[in-house]
Amino acid sequence: QVQLVESGGGLVQAGGSLRLSCAASGSTFRINYMGWYRQAPGKQRELVADIRNSGSTNYADSVKGRFTISRDNAKNTVYLQMNSLKPTDTAVYYCNTRYYFSSSSYINDYWGQGTQVTVSS
C-alpha cells in the first residue's frame, strides 16, 4: 500500500502564493503517476495538475500559467506551486498516485486526506 501526506495548505490573500507538497511512502515502487485534485464544497472533485514518469504534465485550463507541478523522485514527493491565487482556487486539495499499465488504464489508486487552501479577497 501507499500512504500519502499532503502539506502546505493555508489561508492566503488573492494574488498570493502557496506550495503544496505530497510525500508518498510504503510500496512506492508501483507509482508512475502523481496528481493534484481539488474539491470545493458542493462541487465535484476536479483534476488540477498531474505528472507522469515520462515527464508529461497536464493542467486544468483554470490554472494554466499560474500553477506548476513538479516531482522529486528521490524523495517520492510531488509539489504544486500555486501563484496568483484567486478566491475560486479555494478548495481541499488532494494528492493522488496511480500505476498506469497502459495509457488509459490504471491500478493501485491511492489518495491523501487533503489539505485546505483558502484564498481571501
C-alpha positions as CSV (number, residue, x, y, z in Angstrom):
1,Q,0.0,0.0,0.0
2,V,0.9,3.6,-0.4
3,Q,0.4,6.4,2.1
4,L,0.2,10.0,1.0
5,V,0.6,13.0,3.2
6,E,-0.2,16.5,1.9
7,S,1.1,19.7,3.4
8,G,1.5,23.4,2.6
9,G,-2.2,24.5,2.6
10,G,-3.4,27.6,4.4
11,L,-5.1,30.9,4.2
12,V,-3.7,33.5,1.7
13,Q,-4.8,36.7,0.1
14,A,-5.8,36.8,-3.6
15,G,-2.6,37.2,-5.6
16,G,-0.5,35.3,-3.1
17,S,1.3,32.0,-3.4
18,L,1.4,28.6,-1.8
19,R,3.5,25.5,-2.4
20,L,1.8,22.2,-1.7
21,S,3.8,19.0,-1.0
22,C,2.8,15.4,-1.1
23,A,5.1,12.7,0.2
24,A,4.5,9.1,-0.7
25,S,5.6,6.2,1.4
26,G,5.1,2.5,1.5
27,S,5.0,0.5,-1.7
28,T,6.0,3.3,-3.9
29,F,7.7,1.1,-6.5
30,R,4.5,0.8,-8.4
31,I,3.8,4.5,-9.0
32,N,4.2,6.1,-12.4
33,Y,1.6,8.9,-12.0
34,M,1.2,11.6,-9.4
35,G,-1.5,14.3,-9.5
36,W,-3.3,17.0,-7.6
37,Y,-7.1,17.2,-7.4
38,R,-9.3,19.7,-5.6
39,Q,-12.8,19.8,-4.4
40,A,-14.8,22.8,-3.2
41,P,-17.9,22.4,-1.0
42,G,-20.8,21.1,-3.1
43,K,-18.7,20.7,-6.2
44,Q,-17.3,17.7,-8.0
45,R,-13.7,16.8,-7.5
46,E,-11.6,18.0,-10.4
47,L,-8.1,17.5,-11.7
48,V,-5.8,20.4,-11.1
49,A,-2.5,19.0,-12.5
50,D,-0.7,15.7,-12.9
51,I,2.7,14.4,-13.9
52,R,3.8,11.0,-15.3
53,N,7.2,9.3,-15.1
54,S,7.7,10.3,-18.7
55,G,7.7,13.9,-17.5
56,S,4.5,14.7,-19.3
57,T,2.3,17.2,-17.4
58,N,-1.3,18.2,-17.6
59,Y,-3.1,21.2,-16.2
60,A,-6.7,22.3,-15.8
61,D,-7.4,25.3,-18.0
62,S,-8.3,27.4,-15.0
63,V,-4.8,27.1,-13.5
64,K,-2.6,27.1,-16.6
65,G,0.1,29.8,-16.4
66,R,-0.3,30.1,-12.6
67,F,0.3,26.6,-11.2
68,T,3.3,24.3,-11.7
69,I,3.6,20.7,-10.8
70,S,7.0,19.1,-10.2
71,R,8.4,16.0,-8.6
72,D,11.4,14.7,-6.7
73,N,11.7,11.0,-7.4
74,A,14.4,10.5,-4.8
75,K,12.0,11.8,-2.1
76,N,8.9,10.3,-3.6
77,T,7.4,13.7,-3.4
78,V,5.3,15.8,-5.7
79,Y,4.8,19.6,-5.4
80,L,2.3,22.1,-6.6
81,Q,3.5,25.7,-6.8
82,M,0.5,27.9,-6.9
83,N,0.9,31.6,-7.8
84,S,-1.5,34.4,-8.4
85,L,-4.1,32.6,-6.3
86,K,-7.7,33.5,-6.8
87,P,-10.7,33.0,-4.5
88,T,-12.0,30.4,-6.9
89,D,-9.0,28.3,-6.1
90,T,-10.4,27.8,-2.6
91,A,-10.8,24.0,-2.1
92,V,-9.5,21.0,-0.4
93,Y,-6.5,19.8,-2.4
94,Y,-5.9,16.0,-2.7
95,C,-2.8,14.2,-3.8
96,N,-3.3,11.1,-5.9
97,T,-0.9,8.3,-7.1
98,R,-1.6,5.6,-9.6
99,Y,0.1,2.9,-11.6
100,Y,-0.8,3.1,-15.2
101,F,-0.3,-0.2,-17.1
102,S,-1.5,1.4,-20.3
103,S,-2.0,4.9,-21.5
104,S,-5.6,5.0,-20.1
105,S,-5.8,2.2,-17.6
106,Y,-4.5,2.1,-14.0
107,I,-4.5,0.3,-10.7
108,N,-3.2,1.0,-7.2
109,D,-5.2,4.2,-6.9
110,Y,-4.3,6.0,-3.6
111,W,-5.4,9.3,-2.2
112,G,-4.2,11.5,0.6
113,Q,-6.5,13.1,3.2
114,G,-6.4,16.5,1.7
115,T,-5.1,19.9,2.7
116,Q,-7.3,23.1,2.8
117,V,-6.4,26.0,0.6
118,T,-8.4,29.2,1.3
119,V,-7.9,32.3,-0.8
120,S,-9.5,35.5,0.5
121,S,-10.5,38.6,-1.4
